[in-house]
Amino acid sequence: MNINFDPKLPYQKIKSLNADFSRKLGQYVDLVDQKNQYFVVKYLDDVADLQLKSTFQYEIAMYLQLQSADLALPFVILESAEFQHQSDNNATILVLPYAHTIDFQKHSMAERIAIFINILKCVDGLHDLGFIHGDLKRRHFLNAESTHDSPIQLIDFAQSQPINSVHSSHLKNLSKMTATPAYMAPELFNGQAKSVQSDLYALGIIFYEILVGEKPYTVFGQLNSYQQWATAHCQQEIPLLPKGLQKYQECLDHMLAKQKKNRASAIKSVISDLKINENYEIDD
């Protein structure tokens, strides 16, 4: 996928993609249309505090570091002098091509498993580069071609960090931030650091979501409060898959173990287990 955004040409804002409270803090994520092509434009207003500015600059640095990897979307980084928006004169703008989140309901179960294996490969590629993502969720995975066998791209690297890193001041700030409660590993609710195993736990939640069509631990389909999520992840049993999907239970258990020492040691082992389950070739 290429990005052909031209900051010198006019564009039209279609809608805001981030929540009202985020915009009030000074962060904007807009969907824009330029010459019948959609782009996502992300920038900070001058009301953004120092921590938000630091996080955004870190995310941009991550995109630059990952620009040669297929797991990230192509991007353009602009300065405010090159671009029309409402920010101050010293702002940096991140422009990404718009890609759809994956609608798993349109795919057969076999295709869903194939897509999930590609999701695993995407995150494994990030781990191989020496980083954890830190905030994995289903909507952070994009599929530009909307086919079950096309590559997966990962977005939102604001909370990513080096594996086993010595914390810089920015990473210390990150350690105080939470991930999304519905996808948080039990140890994160207890203040422990994010790790490969916490990424694996989030992938387990995504796997359940792909298989069943909803997140585990939800109450009558409604999102739980932070405290309810903490109780569920830390105290409730690993959810059982419904009849017809039970052959994936062991793989799910390896990702959703309450103690991180009992989870799979690496994503590659989960990929191998799934391929064996689906009678795939192992060595591709």
C-alpha positions as CSV (number, residue, x, y, z in Angstrom):
1,M,0.0,0.0,0.0
2,N,1.3,3.4,-1.0
3,I,0.4,6.8,0.4
4,N,-0.1,9.7,-2.0
5,F,-1.2,12.5,0.3
6,D,-0.2,15.9,-1.0
7,P,-0.2,18.6,1.8
8,K,-0.3,21.4,-0.9
9,L,-3.7,20.2,-2.2
10,P,-7.0,20.8,-0.6
11,Y,-8.7,18.1,1.4
12,Q,-12.1,17.6,3.2
13,K,-12.5,16.4,6.7
14,I,-15.0,13.6,6.8
15,K,-15.2,12.9,10.5
16,S,-13.3,12.7,13.8
17,L,-12.0,9.2,14.6
18,N,-11.1,9.7,18.3
19,A,-13.3,10.3,21.3
20,D,-14.5,13.7,22.5
21,F,-12.4,13.5,25.7
22,S,-9.3,12.9,23.7
23,R,-9.9,15.9,21.5
24,K,-10.5,18.0,24.6
25,L,-7.0,17.0,25.7
26,G,-5.6,18.3,22.4
27,Q,-5.2,15.2,20.4
28,Y,-7.0,14.9,17.0
29,V,-7.4,11.9,14.7
30,D,-9.4,12.9,11.6
31,L,-10.5,11.0,8.5
32,V,-10.0,13.2,5.5
33,D,-10.7,12.9,1.8
34,Q,-8.3,14.2,-0.8
35,K,-9.0,13.5,-4.5
36,N,-11.3,10.6,-3.5
37,Q,-8.7,8.9,-1.4
38,Y,-9.1,8.6,2.4
39,F,-6.4,9.3,4.9
40,V,-6.1,9.4,8.6
41,V,-4.5,12.6,10.0
42,K,-3.2,12.7,13.6
43,Y,-1.8,15.7,15.3
44,L,-1.8,17.6,18.6
45,D,-3.3,21.0,19.4
46,D,-1.4,23.6,21.5
47,V,-3.5,22.6,24.6
48,A,-1.8,19.2,24.7
49,D,0.3,18.7,27.8
50,L,4.0,17.6,27.8
51,Q,3.2,13.9,28.5
52,L,0.8,13.7,25.5
53,K,3.4,15.5,23.3
54,S,6.1,13.1,24.5
55,T,3.9,10.1,23.7
56,F,3.0,11.4,20.2
57,Q,6.7,12.1,19.4
58,Y,7.5,8.6,20.6
59,E,4.9,7.1,18.3
60,I,6.3,9.0,15.4
61,A,9.8,7.7,16.3
62,M,8.4,4.2,16.3
63,Y,6.9,4.6,12.8
64,L,10.2,5.9,11.6
65,Q,11.9,2.9,13.1
66,L,9.4,0.4,11.6
67,Q,9.2,2.0,8.2
68,S,11.0,-0.8,6.5
69,A,8.9,-3.5,8.1
70,D,5.7,-4.7,6.4
71,L,3.9,-4.8,9.7
72,A,3.3,-1.1,9.8
73,L,1.3,1.2,7.4
74,P,3.2,3.6,5.2
75,F,3.1,7.1,6.5
76,V,4.0,10.7,5.9
77,I,5.3,13.1,8.6
78,L,4.7,16.8,8.0
79,E,5.3,20.0,9.9
80,S,2.5,22.4,10.5
81,A,3.9,24.9,8.0
82,E,3.3,22.4,5.3
83,F,-0.2,21.5,6.3
84,Q,-3.6,23.2,6.9
85,H,-5.0,22.4,10.3
86,Q,-5.8,24.0,13.7
87,S,-2.6,23.3,15.5
88,D,0.2,25.6,16.5
89,N,3.2,26.5,14.3
90,N,5.5,23.9,15.8
91,A,3.3,20.9,15.5
92,T,4.1,17.6,13.7
93,I,1.4,15.8,11.7
94,L,1.3,12.0,11.1
95,V,-0.6,11.0,7.9
96,L,-1.6,7.4,7.3
97,P,-3.6,5.8,4.6
98,Y,-7.1,4.8,5.7
99,A,-7.6,1.0,6.0
100,H,-10.6,-0.9,7.2
101,T,-10.6,-2.9,10.4
102,I,-11.3,-6.6,9.8
103,D,-14.9,-7.7,9.7
104,F,-14.6,-11.3,10.9
105,Q,-18.3,-12.0,10.6
106,K,-17.9,-12.0,6.8
107,H,-15.4,-14.9,6.9
108,S,-15.7,-18.6,7.4
109,M,-14.2,-20.1,10.6
110,A,-11.2,-21.5,8.5
111,E,-10.6,-18.0,7.1
112,R,-10.8,-16.5,10.6
113,I,-8.1,-18.8,11.8
114,A,-6.0,-17.9,8.7
115,I,-6.4,-14.2,9.5
116,F,-5.5,-14.8,13.1
117,I,-2.4,-16.6,12.2
118,N,-1.4,-13.5,10.1
119,I,-2.2,-11.3,13.1
120,L,0.1,-13.5,15.2
121,K,2.8,-13.2,12.5
122,C,2.5,-9.5,12.5
123,V,3.0,-9.1,16.3
124,D,5.7,-11.7,16.2
125,G,7.5,-9.6,13.6
126,L,7.3,-6.7,16.0
127,H,8.7,-8.8,18.8
128,D,11.5,-10.0,16.5
129,L,12.4,-6.4,16.0
130,G,12.8,-6.0,19.8
131,F,9.5,-4.3,20.7
132,I,6.3,-5.2,22.5
133,H,3.1,-3.3,21.4
134,G,1.6,-2.7,24.8
135,D,-2.0,-2.0,23.7
136,L,-3.1,-4.7,21.4
137,K,-6.8,-4.8,20.5
138,R,-8.8,-6.1,17.6
139,R,-9.3,-2.6,16.0
140,H,-5.5,-2.1,15.9
141,F,-5.2,-4.7,13.1
142,L,-6.0,-3.6,9.6
143,N,-6.3,-5.5,6.4
144,A,-6.1,-3.2,3.4
145,E,-7.1,-5.8,0.8
146,S,-9.9,-7.3,2.9
147,T,-9.0,-10.9,2.0
148,H,-8.3,-13.7,4.5
149,D,-4.8,-14.3,3.1
150,S,-3.6,-10.7,2.7
151,P,-1.0,-9.2,5.0
152,I,-2.0,-7.6,8.3
153,Q,-0.9,-4.1,9.4
154,L,-0.6,-3.0,13.0
155,I,-1.3,0.6,14.1
156,D,-1.0,2.8,17.2
157,F,2.5,2.4,18.6
158,A,2.1,5.0,21.3
159,Q,2.6,2.5,24.1
160,S,5.1,0.2,22.5
161,Q,8.4,-0.2,24.2
162,P,11.6,-2.2,23.8
163,I,11.6,-5.8,25.2
164,N,13.4,-6.0,28.5
165,S,14.4,-2.3,28.2
166,V,16.0,-0.2,30.8
167,H,13.3,2.5,31.2
168,S,14.0,5.9,29.9
169,S,12.0,8.8,31.3
170,H,9.4,8.4,28.6
171,L,9.1,4.6,29.2
172,K,8.7,5.3,32.9
173,N,5.7,7.5,32.0
174,L,4.4,4.7,29.7
175,S,4.6,2.2,32.6
176,K,2.1,4.4,34.5
177,M,-0.4,4.3,31.6
178,T,-2.8,1.4,31.3
179,A,-3.7,-0.5,28.2
180,T,-7.3,-1.2,27.3
181,P,-8.9,-3.0,30.3
182,A,-10.8,-5.5,28.2
183,Y,-7.4,-6.8,26.8
184,M,-5.2,-6.3,29.9
185,A,-3.3,-9.2,31.4
186,P,-3.9,-9.9,35.1
187,E,-0.4,-8.7,36.1
188,L,-1.0,-5.3,34.5
189,F,-3.8,-4.6,36.9
190,N,-1.3,-5.3,39.7
191,G,1.2,-2.8,38.4
192,Q,3.6,-5.1,36.8
193,A,5.5,-4.1,33.6
194,K,4.2,-5.0,30.1
195,S,6.0,-7.9,28.4
196,V,5.8,-10.4,25.5
197,Q,3.5,-12.4,27.7
198,S,1.1,-9.5,28.2
199,D,1.0,-9.0,24.4
200,L,0.2,-12.8,24.2
201,Y,-2.7,-12.4,26.7
202,A,-4.2,-9.6,24.6
203,L,-3.9,-11.8,21.6
204,G,-5.8,-14.5,23.5
205,I,-8.6,-12.1,24.1
206,I,-8.6,-11.2,20.4
207,F,-8.6,-14.9,19.5
208,Y,-11.7,-15.5,21.6
209,E,-13.4,-12.5,20.1
210,I,-12.7,-13.7,16.6
211,L,-14.0,-17.2,17.4
212,V,-17.1,-16.3,19.4
213,G,-18.0,-12.8,18.1
214,E,-17.7,-11.0,21.4
215,K,-15.1,-10.3,24.1
216,P,-14.9,-12.7,27.0
217,Y,-16.2,-11.6,30.4
218,T,-18.8,-9.2,29.0
219,V,-22.1,-8.9,30.9
220,F,-25.1,-9.2,28.6
221,G,-23.0,-7.8,25.7
222,Q,-22.2,-4.6,27.6
223,L,-18.7,-3.3,28.3
224,N,-17.7,-3.7,31.9
225,S,-16.2,-1.1,34.2
226,Y,-12.5,-1.0,34.9
227,Q,-13.0,-2.8,38.3
228,Q,-15.2,-5.4,36.7
229,W,-12.5,-6.1,34.0
230,A,-9.8,-6.3,36.8
231,T,-11.9,-8.8,38.7
232,A,-12.7,-10.9,35.6
233,H,-9.1,-11.1,34.3
234,C,-7.6,-11.7,37.7
235,Q,-10.1,-14.0,39.3
236,Q,-12.4,-15.6,36.8
237,E,-11.6,-18.8,35.1
238,I,-10.4,-18.9,31.5
239,P,-13.5,-18.8,29.4
240,L,-14.6,-22.0,27.8
241,L,-15.3,-22.0,24.1
242,P,-18.7,-23.2,22.9
243,K,-19.4,-26.6,21.4
244,G,-17.9,-26.8,17.9
245,L,-14.9,-24.6,18.8
246,Q,-13.4,-26.7,21.6
247,K,-10.5,-27.8,19.5
248,Y,-9.1,-24.3,20.0
249,Q,-9.4,-24.4,23.8
250,E,-5.9,-25.6,24.5
251,C,-4.4,-22.9,22.3
252,L,-6.6,-20.3,24.0
253,D,-5.5,-21.6,27.4
254,H,-1.8,-21.1,26.5
255,M,-2.5,-17.4,25.8
256,L,-4.9,-16.7,28.6
257,A,-3.1,-18.3,31.6
258,K,-3.5,-16.2,34.6
259,Q,0.2,-16.5,35.6
260,K,2.4,-15.2,32.8
261,K,4.9,-17.9,33.5
262,N,2.3,-20.4,32.4
263,R,1.6,-18.7,29.1
264,A,3.3,-19.6,25.8
265,S,6.9,-18.5,25.8
266,A,6.6,-16.9,22.4
267,I,4.1,-16.3,19.6
268,K,5.9,-18.7,17.3
269,S,4.8,-21.6,19.5
270,V,1.1,-20.5,19.3
271,I,1.4,-20.3,15.5
272,S,2.8,-23.8,15.4
273,D,0.0,-25.1,17.6
274,L,-2.7,-23.5,15.4
275,K,-1.1,-24.8,12.2
276,I,-1.0,-28.3,13.6
277,N,-4.6,-28.0,14.6
278,E,-5.5,-26.8,11.1
279,N,-3.2,-29.3,9.3
280,Y,-1.2,-26.4,7.8
281,E,2.4,-26.7,6.7
282,I,4.6,-25.7,9.6
283,D,7.7,-24.4,7.8
284,D,6.6,-21.3,5.8
